[in-house]
């Protein structure tokens, strides 16, 4: 979803001539690290779902981390990449720049 949101919000100012030069070009460098992280998180989750007792200790650790972080939400935010801040190239014209779906 965020891979659509990133170029989507940048397209409107670009179409209306309000975007700086190169705004659209920032999409790929911003999204690549996120995509790599999502891939790593997905591989981790798949590994935890594999059958076999050899992963039981790892499952216990992850279950404990998840349970301990229910109020703070940092573990869930990491898995969903909600803990990432986008590079803030245009804070002057876009006050929400750098924020990723977080209320102030």
SVG drawing of the C-alpha trace seen along z (x, -y; Angstrom):
<svg xmlns="http://www.w3.org/2000/svg" viewBox="-3 -26 21 57">
<polyline fill="none" stroke="black" stroke-width="0.4" points="0.0,0.0 2.8,-2.4 4.4,-1.8 1.3,-3.3 0.9,-6.1 4.5,-7.4 4.3,-8.2 0.6,-9.1 1.0,-12.0 4.0,-13.2 2.2,-13.2 -0.4,-15.8 2.1,-18.6 4.2,-17.6 1.1,-17.7 0.1,-21.1 3.7,-22.5 4.1,-22.9 6.7,-20.2 10.4,-20.8 12.6,-19.3 13.2,-15.6 10.4,-15.0 9.1,-12.0 12.7,-10.7 12.8,-10.4 10.2,-7.5 12.6,-4.7 15.4,-5.5 12.9,-6.0 11.0,-2.8 13.9,-0.4 15.0,-0.2 11.4,0.4 11.0,3.1 14.2,4.8 12.9,4.6 9.5,6.0 11.1,8.9 13.3,9.6 10.3,9.5 8.3,11.8 11.2,14.3 11.4,14.2 7.7,14.8 7.8,17.7 10.7,19.2 8.7,19.1 5.8,20.9 7.8,23.8 6.9,27.0 9.4,28.7 10.5,28.6 13.9,27.1 12.2,23.7 10.2,23.9 12.7,21.9 12.7,19.1 8.9,19.1 8.8,18.7 11.2,15.7 9.1,14.0 5.9,14.7 7.4,13.2 8.6,10.1 5.2,9.6 3.3,10.1 5.6,7.7 5.2,5.0 1.4,4.9 1.2,1.4 4.2,-0.2 3.6,1.3 7.2,1.1 7.4,4.8 4.2,4.6 5.4,1.3 8.7,2.9 6.9,5.8 4.5,3.5 7.2,0.9 5.1,-1.7 8.2,-2.7 10.0,-4.1 10.2,-7.8 10.4,-8.8 13.2,-11.1 12.0,-14.7 13.0,-16.5 10.2,-19.1 9.2,-20.0 8.6,-23.6 5.9,-22.9 4.6,-19.7 4.3,-19.9 3.6,-16.1 6.9,-15.3 8.9,-12.6 5.8,-11.2 4.5,-7.8 0.9,-7.3 1.5,-8.6 -0.5,-11.1 1.4,-14.0"/>
</svg>
